[in-house]
């Protein structure tokens, strides 16, 4: 139980570090601090290979999903770090940090497919809206929120299914 709280706190810290780093044009400092959080997480867990696989898969999904948002003019990343049209590294890191919670602080969602759909449909867009309020991104239309909601409604349970499969195979 204590580790689940630590996991949640690490995720929240990483989220704020990445978003505020982008807001204040300090992406590379934010990424450095984020790497420290990932290292702390890996130091605290047992099955590092399983976790690394899940984190890489989530990072790739995030790279594609947020890249699509960018290329379809639904979102602007205020500090991309690398030149467009690439998905910013700090966004990919956020996806990786989300994956870091799936076997730990969000493990309660693992067998609740309908709740995970709702969780994604609401939580995903709310995180982006919060990121916009903090100055890290700009959502370009109402369609952005709708696409985020639909995307996260699919992606959240998919990531949980992948986590469950990796856990079974381990």
OpenMM code with the backbone's topology and positions (N, CA, C; nanometers):
from openmm import Vec3, app, unit

residues = "UNK UNK UNK UNK UNK UNK UNK UNK UNK UNK UNK UNK UNK UNK UNK UNK UNK UNK UNK UNK UNK UNK UNK UNK UNK UNK UNK UNK UNK UNK UNK UNK UNK UNK UNK UNK UNK UNK UNK UNK UNK UNK UNK UNK UNK UNK UNK UNK UNK UNK UNK UNK UNK UNK UNK UNK UNK UNK UNK UNK UNK UNK UNK UNK UNK UNK UNK UNK UNK UNK UNK UNK UNK UNK UNK UNK UNK UNK UNK UNK UNK UNK UNK UNK UNK UNK UNK UNK UNK UNK UNK UNK UNK UNK UNK UNK UNK UNK UNK UNK UNK UNK UNK UNK UNK UNK UNK UNK UNK UNK UNK UNK UNK UNK UNK UNK UNK UNK UNK UNK UNK UNK UNK UNK UNK UNK UNK UNK UNK UNK UNK UNK UNK UNK UNK UNK UNK UNK UNK UNK UNK UNK UNK UNK UNK UNK UNK UNK UNK UNK UNK UNK UNK UNK UNK UNK UNK UNK UNK UNK UNK UNK UNK UNK UNK UNK UNK UNK UNK UNK".split()
positions = [
    Vec3(0.0824, -0.1204, 0.0000),
    Vec3(0.0000, 0.0000, 0.0000),
    Vec3(0.0865, 0.1265, 0.0000),
    Vec3(0.1933, 0.1245, 0.0767),
    Vec3(0.2804, 0.2418, 0.0824),
    Vec3(0.3438, 0.2671, -0.0546),
    Vec3(0.3838, 0.1579, -0.1222),
    Vec3(0.4436, 0.1776, -0.2544),
    Vec3(0.3429, 0.2368, -0.3525),
    Vec3(0.2164, 0.1998, -0.3415),
    Vec3(0.1149, 0.2567, -0.4316),
    Vec3(0.1047, 0.4082, -0.4119),
    Vec3(0.1153, 0.4515, -0.2881),
    Vec3(0.1136, 0.5958, -0.2597),
    Vec3(0.2391, 0.6618, -0.3153),
    Vec3(0.3539, 0.5974, -0.2946),
    Vec3(0.4795, 0.6508, -0.3487),
    Vec3(0.4708, 0.6593, -0.5007),
    Vec3(0.4177, 0.5549, -0.5632),
    Vec3(0.4021, 0.5510, -0.7077),
    Vec3(0.3150, 0.6665, -0.7559),
    Vec3(0.2033, 0.6893, -0.6876),
    Vec3(0.1130, 0.7986, -0.7239),
    Vec3(0.1830, 0.9337, -0.7093),
    Vec3(0.2565, 0.9522, -0.6007),
    Vec3(0.3281, 1.0781, -0.5767),
    Vec3(0.4369, 1.0989, -0.6826),
    Vec3(0.5099, 0.9918, -0.7164),
    Vec3(0.6119, 1.0031, -0.8213),
    Vec3(0.5485, 1.0426, -0.9547),
    Vec3(0.4340, 0.9817, -0.9863),
    Vec3(0.3650, 1.0162, -1.1109),
    Vec3(0.3231, 1.1638, -1.1108),
    Vec3(0.2625, 1.2082, -1.0025),
    Vec3(0.2181, 1.3471, -0.9952),
    Vec3(0.3364, 1.4436, -1.0055),
    Vec3(0.4447, 1.4119, -0.9373),
    Vec3(0.5645, 1.4971, -0.9438),
    Vec3(0.6171, 1.5024, -1.0872),
    Vec3(0.6245, 1.3868, -1.1524),
    Vec3(0.6736, 1.3817, -1.2905),
    Vec3(0.5824, 1.4608, -1.3834),
    Vec3(0.4510, 1.4475, -1.3640),
    Vec3(0.3568, 1.5205, -1.4488),
    Vec3(0.3806, 1.6713, -1.4368),
    Vec3(0.3882, 1.7192, -1.3138),
    Vec3(0.4097, 1.8629, -1.2933),
    Vec3(0.5460, 1.9077, -1.3456),
    Vec3(0.6478, 1.8276, -1.3256),
    Vec3(0.7810, 1.8628, -1.3744),
    Vec3(0.7803, 1.8760, -1.5266),
    Vec3(0.7221, 1.7803, -1.5957),
    Vec3(0.7190, 1.7850, -1.7422),
    Vec3(0.6350, 1.9012, -1.7935),
    Vec3(0.5177, 1.9174, -1.7373),
    Vec3(0.4271, 2.0225, -1.7842),
    Vec3(0.4845, 2.1609, -1.7529),
    Vec3(0.5329, 2.1807, -1.6325),
    Vec3(0.5893, 2.3114, -1.5984),
    Vec3(0.7201, 2.3364, -1.6725),
    Vec3(0.7964, 2.2308, -1.6964),
    Vec3(0.9179, 2.2457, -1.7771),
    Vec3(0.8851, 2.2973, -1.9163),
    Vec3(0.7793, 2.2415, -1.9759),
    Vec3(0.7360, 2.2887, -2.1075),
    Vec3(0.6808, 2.4306, -2.0992),
    Vec3(0.6085, 2.4594, -1.9933),
    Vec3(0.5488, 2.5931, -1.9768),
    Vec3(0.6541, 2.7025, -1.9667),
    Vec3(0.7649, 2.6695, -1.9017),
    Vec3(0.8698, 2.7690, -1.8773),
    Vec3(0.9923, 2.7495, -1.9667),
    Vec3(0.9733, 2.6781, -2.0791),
    Vec3(1.0816, 2.6544, -2.1744),
    Vec3(1.2044, 2.5925, -2.1081),
    Vec3(1.1796, 2.5008, -2.0182),
    Vec3(1.2861, 2.4274, -1.9493),
    Vec3(1.2696, 2.2773, -1.9715),
    Vec3(1.2395, 2.2418, -2.0954),
    Vec3(1.2103, 2.1021, -2.1279),
    Vec3(1.3239, 2.0091, -2.0892),
    Vec3(1.4464, 2.0472, -2.1192),
    Vec3(1.5582, 1.9557, -2.0947),
    Vec3(1.5870, 1.9396, -1.9453),
    Vec3(1.5679, 2.0430, -1.8675),
    Vec3(1.5786, 2.0303, -1.7217),
    Vec3(1.4689, 1.9376, -1.6710),
    Vec3(1.3476, 1.9558, -1.7223),
    Vec3(1.2351, 1.8709, -1.6820),
    Vec3(1.2620, 1.7247, -1.7182),
    Vec3(1.3164, 1.7008, -1.8359),
    Vec3(1.3465, 1.5631, -1.8769),
    Vec3(1.4544, 1.5013, -1.7886),
    Vec3(1.5515, 1.5800, -1.7493),
    Vec3(1.6567, 1.5303, -1.6590),
    Vec3(1.5963, 1.4910, -1.5250),
    Vec3(1.5142, 1.5774, -1.4684),
    Vec3(1.4483, 1.5463, -1.3410),
    Vec3(1.3548, 1.4262, -1.3557),
    Vec3(1.2890, 1.4164, -1.4707),
    Vec3(1.1998, 1.3033, -1.4967),
    Vec3(1.2759, 1.1718, -1.4989),
    Vec3(1.3937, 1.1743, -1.5567),
    Vec3(1.4751, 1.0529, -1.5600),
    Vec3(1.5111, 1.0076, -1.4187),
    Vec3(1.5342, 1.1028, -1.3310),
    Vec3(1.5621, 1.0691, -1.1914),
    Vec3(1.4415, 0.9981, -1.1294),
    Vec3(1.3228, 1.0482, -1.1585),
    Vec3(1.2011, 0.9849, -1.1056),
    Vec3(1.1871, 0.8429, -1.1612),
    Vec3(1.2131, 0.8248, -1.2898),
    Vec3(1.2079, 0.6898, -1.3473),
    Vec3(1.3092, 0.5971, -1.2798),
    Vec3(1.4279, 0.6469, -1.2540),
    Vec3(1.5300, 0.5656, -1.1877),
    Vec3(1.4875, 0.5281, -1.0458),
    Vec3(1.4265, 0.6222, -0.9751),
    Vec3(1.3746, 0.5918, -0.8410),
    Vec3(1.2680, 0.4834, -0.8502),
    Vec3(1.1778, 0.4973, -0.9450),
    Vec3(1.0737, 0.3968, -0.9639),
    Vec3(1.1347, 0.2592, -0.9894),
    Vec3(1.2302, 0.2524, -1.0803),
    Vec3(1.2923, 0.1231, -1.1119),
    Vec3(1.3705, 0.0672, -0.9940),
    Vec3(1.4235, 0.1539, -0.9108),
    Vec3(1.4949, 0.1061, -0.7919),
    Vec3(1.3992, 0.0432, -0.6907),
    Vec3(1.2728, 0.0841, -0.6943),
    Vec3(1.1750, 0.0387, -0.5948),
    Vec3(1.0946, -0.0838, -0.6380),
    Vec3(1.1011, -0.1208, -0.7648),
    Vec3(1.0186, -0.2322, -0.8124),
    Vec3(1.1024, -0.3579, -0.8316),
    Vec3(1.0324, -0.4713, -0.8416),
    Vec3(1.1014, -0.5994, -0.8577),
    Vec3(1.1164, -0.6391, -1.0036),
    Vec3(1.0078, -0.6382, -1.0783),
    Vec3(1.0119, -0.6875, -1.2158),
    Vec3(1.0391, -0.5724, -1.3125),
    Vec3(1.1652, -0.5362, -1.3224),
    Vec3(1.2038, -0.4202, -1.4022),
    Vec3(1.1854, -0.4422, -1.5522),
    Vec3(1.2101, -0.5637, -1.5991),
    Vec3(1.1981, -0.5920, -1.7427),
    Vec3(1.0530, -0.5778, -1.7871),
    Vec3(0.9614, -0.6355, -1.7107),
    Vec3(0.8186, -0.6250, -1.7415),
    Vec3(0.7778, -0.4781, -1.7439),
    Vec3(0.8182, -0.4046, -1.6441),
    Vec3(0.7827, -0.2628, -1.6338),
    Vec3(0.8424, -0.1828, -1.7494),
    Vec3(0.9649, -0.2138, -1.7858),
    Vec3(1.0297, -0.1440, -1.8963),
    Vec3(0.9551, -0.1692, -2.0275),
    Vec3(0.9130, -0.2924, -2.0506),
    Vec3(0.8355, -0.3239, -2.1714),
    Vec3(0.7081, -0.2411, -2.1760),
    Vec3(0.6356, -0.2364, -2.0658),
    Vec3(0.5103, -0.1612, -2.0601),
    Vec3(0.5347, -0.0124, -2.0831),
    Vec3(0.6378, 0.0399, -2.0221),
    Vec3(0.6695, 0.1822, -2.0351),
    Vec3(0.7077, 0.2168, -2.1788),
    Vec3(0.7846, 0.1311, -2.2432),
    Vec3(0.8239, 0.1553, -2.3825),
    Vec3(0.7014, 0.1482, -2.4746),
    Vec3(0.6158, 0.0497, -2.4529),
    Vec3(0.4939, 0.0374, -2.5345),
    Vec3(0.4072, 0.1629, -2.5195),
    Vec3(0.3886, 0.2072, -2.3960),
    Vec3(0.3081, 0.3281, -2.3726),
    Vec3(0.3734, 0.4501, -2.4366),
    Vec3(0.5046, 0.4590, -2.4293),
    Vec3(0.5749, 0.5702, -2.4932),
    Vec3(0.5531, 0.5723, -2.6437),
    Vec3(0.5560, 0.4552, -2.7053),
    Vec3(0.5324, 0.4467, -2.8497),
    Vec3(0.3887, 0.4834, -2.8859),
    Vec3(0.2938, 0.4368, -2.8051),
    Vec3(0.1537, 0.4740, -2.8279),
    Vec3(0.1365, 0.6247, -2.8141),
    Vec3(0.1972, 0.6822, -2.7116),
    Vec3(0.1901, 0.8266, -2.6911),
    Vec3(0.2546, 0.9043, -2.8043),
    Vec3(0.3676, 0.8544, -2.8522),
    Vec3(0.4360, 0.9169, -2.9644),
    Vec3(0.3429, 0.9252, -3.0854),
    Vec3(0.2720, 0.8158, -3.1121),
    Vec3(0.1804, 0.8113, -3.2270),
    Vec3(0.0543, 0.8935, -3.2032),
    Vec3(-0.0065, 0.8775, -3.0848),
    Vec3(-0.1326, 0.9466, -3.0575),
    Vec3(-0.1123, 1.0983, -3.0517),
    Vec3(-0.0164, 1.1423, -2.9737),
    Vec3(0.0051, 1.2870, -2.9643),
    Vec3(0.0629, 1.3429, -3.0934),
    Vec3(0.1379, 1.2601, -3.1662),
    Vec3(0.1854, 1.3025, -3.2976),
    Vec3(0.0694, 1.3265, -3.3930),
    Vec3(-0.0314, 1.2390, -3.3851),
    Vec3(-0.1512, 1.2589, -3.4680),
    Vec3(-0.2241, 1.3864, -3.4271),
    Vec3(-0.2363, 1.4101, -3.2970),
    Vec3(-0.3011, 1.5339, -3.2511),
    Vec3(-0.2289, 1.6563, -3.3068),
    Vec3(-0.0984, 1.6504, -3.3044),
    Vec3(-0.0159, 1.7599, -3.3544),
    Vec3(-0.0339, 1.7776, -3.5051),
    Vec3(-0.0220, 1.6697, -3.5782),
    Vec3(-0.0245, 1.6775, -3.7246),
    Vec3(-0.1630, 1.7037, -3.7821),
    Vec3(-0.2686, 1.6777, -3.7030),
    Vec3(-0.4042, 1.7116, -3.7467),
    Vec3(-0.4488, 1.8473, -3.6910),
    Vec3(-0.3525, 1.9237, -3.6416),
    Vec3(-0.3771, 2.0599, -3.5914),
    Vec3(-0.4834, 2.0653, -3.4826),
    Vec3(-0.4761, 1.9715, -3.3892),
    Vec3(-0.5671, 1.9709, -3.2749),
    Vec3(-0.5012, 2.0262, -3.1502),
    Vec3(-0.3670, 2.0339, -3.1518),
    Vec3(-0.2930, 2.0758, -3.0333),
    Vec3(-0.1615, 2.1398, -3.0760),
    Vec3(-0.1153, 2.2335, -2.9962),
    Vec3(0.0183, 2.2911, -3.0131),
    Vec3(0.0918, 2.2692, -2.8817),
    Vec3(0.2138, 2.2197, -2.8924),
    Vec3(0.2990, 2.2030, -2.7747),
    Vec3(0.3853, 2.3275, -2.7654),
    Vec3(0.3731, 2.4001, -2.6552),
    Vec3(0.4361, 2.5307, -2.6450),
    Vec3(0.5874, 2.5250, -2.6341),
    Vec3(0.6441, 2.4124, -2.5923),
    Vec3(0.7887, 2.3936, -2.5950),
    Vec3(0.8159, 2.2521, -2.6424),
    Vec3(0.8233, 2.2337, -2.7729),
    Vec3(0.8368, 2.0977, -2.8240),
    Vec3(0.9716, 2.0331, -2.7940),
    Vec3(1.0733, 2.1110, -2.7659),
    Vec3(1.2041, 2.0527, -2.7442),
    Vec3(1.2729, 2.0281, -2.8766),
    Vec3(1.2191, 1.9402, -2.9576),
    Vec3(1.2715, 1.9131, -3.0917),
    Vec3(1.1817, 1.9819, -3.1935),
    Vec3(1.2343, 2.0052, -3.3122),
    Vec3(1.1519, 2.0715, -3.4135),
    Vec3(1.0296, 1.9880, -3.4529),
    Vec3(0.9216, 2.0570, -3.4858),
    Vec3(0.8031, 1.9891, -3.5359),
    Vec3(0.8379, 1.9201, -3.6662),
    Vec3(0.7725, 1.8153, -3.7074),
    Vec3(0.6438, 1.7644, -3.6640),
    Vec3(0.6538, 1.6502, -3.5626),
    Vec3(0.7629, 1.6426, -3.4910),
    Vec3(0.7794, 1.5340, -3.3949),
    Vec3(0.7018, 1.5585, -3.2665),
    Vec3(0.6530, 1.4509, -3.2067),
    Vec3(0.5892, 1.4592, -3.0758),
    Vec3(0.6958, 1.4993, -2.9743),
    Vec3(0.6692, 1.5965, -2.8899),
    Vec3(0.7693, 1.6381, -2.7915),
    Vec3(0.8073, 1.5233, -2.6968),
    Vec3(0.9340, 1.5192, -2.6638),
    Vec3(0.9835, 1.4142, -2.5743),
    Vec3(0.9134, 1.4215, -2.4393),
    Vec3(0.8831, 1.5412, -2.3911),
    Vec3(0.8210, 1.5522, -2.2590),
    Vec3(0.6813, 1.4914, -2.2580),
    Vec3(0.6117, 1.4965, -2.3711),
    Vec3(0.4802, 1.4314, -2.3806),
    Vec3(0.4964, 1.2798, -2.3798),
    Vec3(0.5942, 1.2311, -2.4524),
    Vec3(0.6206, 1.0871, -2.4529),
    Vec3(0.6554, 1.0414, -2.3116),
    Vec3(0.7321, 1.1229, -2.2406),
    Vec3(0.7661, 1.0900, -2.1007),
    Vec3(0.6391, 1.0818, -2.0149),
    Vec3(0.5439, 1.1692, -2.0387),
    Vec3(0.4189, 1.1635, -1.9613),
    Vec3(0.3465, 1.0315, -1.9850),
    Vec3(0.3470, 0.9852, -2.1087),
    Vec3(0.2867, 0.8554, -2.1386),
    Vec3(0.3610, 0.7445, -2.0643),
    Vec3(0.4910, 0.7554, -2.0602),
    Vec3(0.5715, 0.6551, -1.9913),
    Vec3(0.5421, 0.6576, -1.8404),
    Vec3(0.5246, 0.7771, -1.7878),
    Vec3(0.4910, 0.7876, -1.6458),
    Vec3(0.3511, 0.7331, -1.6171),
    Vec3(0.2584, 0.7540, -1.7089),
    Vec3(0.1256, 0.6959, -1.6911),
    Vec3(0.1370, 0.5438, -1.6846),
    Vec3(0.2170, 0.4858, -1.7741),
    Vec3(0.2364, 0.3402, -1.7739),
    Vec3(0.2974, 0.2930, -1.6424),
    Vec3(0.3780, 0.3758, -1.5830),
    Vec3(0.4420, 0.3430, -1.4555),
    Vec3(0.3391, 0.3201, -1.3439),
    Vec3(0.2197, 0.3725, -1.3605),
    Vec3(0.1157, 0.3586, -1.2573),
    Vec3(0.0274, 0.2355, -1.2767),
    Vec3(0.0290, 0.1774, -1.3961),
    Vec3(-0.0699, 0.0741, -1.4299),
    Vec3(-0.0608, -0.0518, -1.3447),
    Vec3(0.0573, -0.0906, -1.3064),
    Vec3(0.0740, -0.2090, -1.2215),
    Vec3(0.0806, -0.1752, -1.0730),
    Vec3(0.0634, -0.0494, -1.0405),
    Vec3(0.0839, -0.0067, -0.9022),
    Vec3(-0.0345, 0.0775, -0.8540),
    Vec3(-0.0246, 0.2094, -0.8611),
    Vec3(-0.1323, 0.2924, -0.8053),
    Vec3(-0.2627, 0.2830, -0.8843),
    Vec3(-0.2565, 0.2435, -1.0100),
    Vec3(-0.3795, 0.2237, -1.0880),
    Vec3(-0.4124, 0.0761, -1.1104),
    Vec3(-0.3487, -0.0118, -1.0378),
    Vec3(-0.3729, -0.1560, -1.0543),
    Vec3(-0.5192, -0.1924, -1.0286),
    Vec3(-0.5886, -0.1146, -0.9481),
    Vec3(-0.7296, -0.1406, -0.9187),
    Vec3(-0.8162, -0.1365, -1.0453),
    Vec3(-0.7668, -0.0722, -1.1514),
    Vec3(-0.8416, -0.0643, -1.2772),
    Vec3(-0.8222, -0.1870, -1.3660),
    Vec3(-0.7272, -0.2721, -1.3335),
    Vec3(-0.6830, -0.3757, -1.4271),
    Vec3(-0.7923, -0.4726, -1.4712),
    Vec3(-0.8895, -0.5009, -1.3884),
    Vec3(-0.9973, -0.5936, -1.4265),
    Vec3(-1.1312, -0.5227, -1.4441),
    Vec3(-1.1276, -0.3912, -1.4522),
    Vec3(-1.2511, -0.3124, -1.4629),
    Vec3(-1.2516, -0.2365, -1.5957),
    Vec3(-1.2823, -0.3071, -1.7014),
    Vec3(-1.2721, -0.2518, -1.8364),
    Vec3(-1.3611, -0.1285, -1.8553),
    Vec3(-1.4843, -0.1356, -1.8096),
    Vec3(-1.5762, -0.0223, -1.8310),
    Vec3(-1.5357, 0.0991, -1.7488),
    Vec3(-1.4889, 0.0754, -1.6294),
    Vec3(-1.4416, 0.1869, -1.5465),
    Vec3(-1.3152, 0.2464, -1.6079),
    Vec3(-1.2276, 0.1602, -1.6641),
    Vec3(-1.1054, 0.2121, -1.7258),
    Vec3(-1.1369, 0.2955, -1.8502),
    Vec3(-1.2425, 0.2587, -1.9223),
    Vec3(-1.2852, 0.3385, -2.0383),
    Vec3(-1.3307, 0.4766, -1.9905),
    Vec3(-1.4142, 0.4784, -1.8879),
    Vec3(-1.4616, 0.6052, -1.8320),
    Vec3(-1.3464, 0.6862, -1.7735),
    Vec3(-1.2571, 0.6181, -1.7026),
    Vec3(-1.1396, 0.6823, -1.6437),
    Vec3(-1.0575, 0.7517, -1.7532),
    Vec3(-1.0336, 0.6803, -1.8632),
    Vec3(-0.9578, 0.7378, -1.9739),
    Vec3(-1.0317, 0.8511, -2.0428),
    Vec3(-1.1619, 0.8296, -2.0665),
    Vec3(-1.2424, 0.9301, -2.1370),
    Vec3(-1.2499, 1.0619, -2.0617),
    Vec3(-1.2474, 1.0550, -1.9297),
    Vec3(-1.2522, 1.1768, -1.8477),
    Vec3(-1.1131, 1.2260, -1.8086),
    Vec3(-1.0305, 1.1333, -1.7617),
    Vec3(-0.8993, 1.1708, -1.7079),
    Vec3(-0.8017, 1.2212, -1.8132),
    Vec3(-0.8014, 1.1577, -1.9298),
    Vec3(-0.7107, 1.2021, -2.0358),
    Vec3(-0.7319, 1.3479, -2.0730),
    Vec3(-0.8531, 1.3835, -2.1155),
    Vec3(-0.8775, 1.5239, -2.1512),
    Vec3(-0.8546, 1.6213, -2.0347),
    Vec3(-0.8910, 1.5800, -1.9140),
    Vec3(-0.8695, 1.6695, -1.7997),
    Vec3(-0.7214, 1.7000, -1.7787),
    Vec3(-0.6357, 1.6008, -1.8016),
    Vec3(-0.4914, 1.6239, -1.7892),
    Vec3(-0.4431, 1.7241, -1.8946),
    Vec3(-0.4954, 1.7125, -2.0156),
    Vec3(-0.4566, 1.8055, -2.1208),
    Vec3(-0.5108, 1.9463, -2.0926),
    Vec3(-0.6317, 1.9543, -2.0420),
    Vec3(-0.6880, 2.0853, -2.0055),
    Vec3(-0.6037, 2.1490, -1.8956),
    Vec3(-0.5635, 2.0686, -1.7976),
    Vec3(-0.4768, 2.1206, -1.6908),
    Vec3(-0.3431, 2.1664, -1.7496),
    Vec3(-0.2893, 2.0881, -1.8434),
    Vec3(-0.1648, 2.1273, -1.9094),
    Vec3(-0.1793, 2.2579, -1.9852),
    Vec3(-0.2966, 2.2787, -2.0438),
    Vec3(-0.3217, 2.4048, -2.1135),
    Vec3(-0.3294, 2.5202, -2.0143),
    Vec3(-0.3977, 2.4992, -1.9036),
    Vec3(-0.4093, 2.6044, -1.8011),
    Vec3(-0.2730, 2.6431, -1.7456),
    Vec3(-0.1802, 2.5467, -1.7419),
    Vec3(-0.0454, 2.5732, -1.6911),
    Vec3(0.0487, 2.6253, -1.8000),
    Vec3(0.0002, 2.6351, -1.9234),
    Vec3(0.0776, 2.6972, -2.0302),
    Vec3(0.1666, 2.6039, -2.1102),
    Vec3(0.1491, 2.4725, -2.0983),
    Vec3(0.2352, 2.3789, -2.1706),
    Vec3(0.1850, 2.3487, -2.3106),
    Vec3(0.0543, 2.3552, -2.3302),
    Vec3(-0.0055, 2.3219, -2.4596),
    Vec3(-0.1159, 2.4211, -2.4913),
    Vec3(-0.1595, 2.4172, -2.6153),
    Vec3(-0.2782, 2.4909, -2.6570),
    Vec3(-0.3668, 2.3939, -2.7328),
    Vec3(-0.4887, 2.3760, -2.6843),
    Vec3(-0.5881, 2.2949, -2.7540),
    Vec3(-0.6545, 2.3855, -2.8556),
    Vec3(-0.6568, 2.3430, -2.9813),
    Vec3(-0.6971, 2.4329, -3.0897),
    Vec3(-0.8454, 2.4347, -3.1212),
    Vec3(-0.9216, 2.3382, -3.0682),
    Vec3(-1.0651, 2.3400, -3.0955),
    Vec3(-1.1377, 2.2496, -2.9956),
    Vec3(-1.2691, 2.2598, -2.9980),
    Vec3(-1.3510, 2.1690, -2.9171),
    Vec3(-1.3302, 2.0252, -2.9616),
    Vec3(-1.3037, 2.0074, -3.0896),
    Vec3(-1.2756, 1.8732, -3.1414),
    Vec3(-1.1554, 1.8101, -3.0722),
    Vec3(-1.0614, 1.8926, -3.0289),
    Vec3(-0.9436, 1.8403, -2.9589),
    Vec3(-0.9859, 1.7625, -2.8351),
    Vec3(-1.0778, 1.8178, -2.7586),
    Vec3(-1.1254, 1.7524, -2.6352),
    Vec3(-1.1996, 1.6232, -2.6702),
    Vec3(-1.2802, 1.6276, -2.7728),
    Vec3(-1.3565, 1.5088, -2.8138),
    Vec3(-1.2613, 1.3973, -2.8567),
    Vec3(-1.1623, 1.4312, -2.9389),
    Vec3(-1.0647, 1.3319, -2.9860),
    Vec3(-0.9825, 1.2785, -2.8689),
    Vec3(-0.9433, 1.3665, -2.7788),
    Vec3(-0.8698, 1.3217, -2.6593),
    Vec3(-0.9534, 1.2233, -2.5785),
    Vec3(-1.0789, 1.2549, -2.5595),
    Vec3(-1.1670, 1.1684, -2.4814),
    Vec3(-1.1830, 1.0316, -2.5467),
    Vec3(-1.2068, 1.0315, -2.6757),
    Vec3(-1.2228, 0.9042, -2.7478),
    Vec3(-1.0917, 0.8253, -2.7458),
    Vec3(-0.9827, 0.8940, -2.7745),
    Vec3(-0.8527, 0.8275, -2.7765),
    Vec3(-0.8172, 0.7648, -2.6426),
    Vec3(-0.8307, 0.8420, -2.5367),
    Vec3(-0.7971, 0.7901, -2.4039),
    Vec3(-0.8959, 0.6835, -2.3578),
    Vec3(-1.0203, 0.6904, -2.4033),
    Vec3(-1.1181, 0.5863, -2.3697),
    Vec3(-1.0765, 0.4518, -2.4288),
    Vec3(-1.0102, 0.4536, -2.5427),
    Vec3(-0.9593, 0.3298, -2.6036),
    Vec3(-0.8229, 0.2913, -2.5468),
    Vec3(-0.7354, 0.3895, -2.5352),
    Vec3(-0.5962, 0.3609, -2.4996),
    Vec3(-0.5817, 0.3131, -2.3552),
    Vec3(-0.6561, 0.3698, -2.2624),
    Vec3(-0.6426, 0.3297, -2.1216),
    Vec3(-0.6698, 0.1804, -2.1029),
    Vec3(-0.7843, 0.1280, -2.1480),
    Vec3(-0.8041, -0.0166, -2.1306),
    Vec3(-0.7049, -0.1007, -2.2111),
    Vec3(-0.6638, -0.0505, -2.3278),
    Vec3(-0.5651, -0.1256, -2.4066),
    Vec3(-0.4343, -0.1385, -2.3294),
    Vec3(-0.3895, -0.0303, -2.2686),
    Vec3(-0.2665, -0.0362, -2.1887),
    Vec3(-0.2829, -0.1286, -2.0686),
    Vec3(-0.4004, -0.1280, -2.0079),
    Vec3(-0.4245, -0.2198, -1.8955),
    Vec3(-0.4252, -0.3652, -1.9421),
    Vec3(-0.4814, -0.3912, -2.0573),
    Vec3(-0.4809, -0.5266, -2.1135),
    Vec3(-0.3367, -0.5707, -2.1417),
    Vec3(-0.2580, -0.4806, -2.1992),
    Vec3(-0.1172, -0.5114, -2.2256),
    Vec3(-0.0441, -0.5390, -2.0942),
    Vec3(-0.0686, -0.4560, -1.9931),
    Vec3(-0.0047, -0.4778, -1.8622),
    Vec3(-0.0438, -0.6135, -1.8054),
    Vec3(-0.1715, -0.6481, -1.8143),
    Vec3(-0.2174, -0.7785, -1.7641),
    Vec3(-0.1503, -0.8931, -1.8386),
    Vec3(-0.1397, -0.8801, -1.9710),
    Vec3(-0.0754, -0.9857, -2.0505),
    Vec3(0.0714, -0.9990, -2.0125),
    Vec3(0.1408, -0.8873, -1.9998),
    Vec3(0.2816, -0.8932, -1.9594),
    Vec3(0.2965, -0.9567, -1.8210),
    Vec3(0.2054, -0.9234, -1.7309),
    Vec3(0.2100, -0.9814, -1.5951),
    Vec3(0.1877, -1.1318, -1.5993),
    Vec3(0.0923, -1.1766, -1.6812),
    Vec3(0.0660, -1.3213, -1.6935),
    Vec3(0.1854, -1.3940, -1.7527),
    Vec3(0.2506, -1.3312, -1.8532),
    Vec3(0.3620, -1.3949, -1.9203),
    Vec3(0.4893, -1.3970, -1.8351),
    Vec3(0.4938, -1.3113, -1.7341),
    Vec3(0.6165, -1.2992, -1.6522),
    Vec3(0.6370, -1.4180, -1.5609),
] * unit.nanometer
topology = app.Topology()
chain = topology.addChain("A")
for resn in residues:
    res = topology.addResidue(resn, chain)
    for name in ("N", "CA", "C"):
        topology.addAtom(name, app.Element.getBySymbol(name[0]), res)
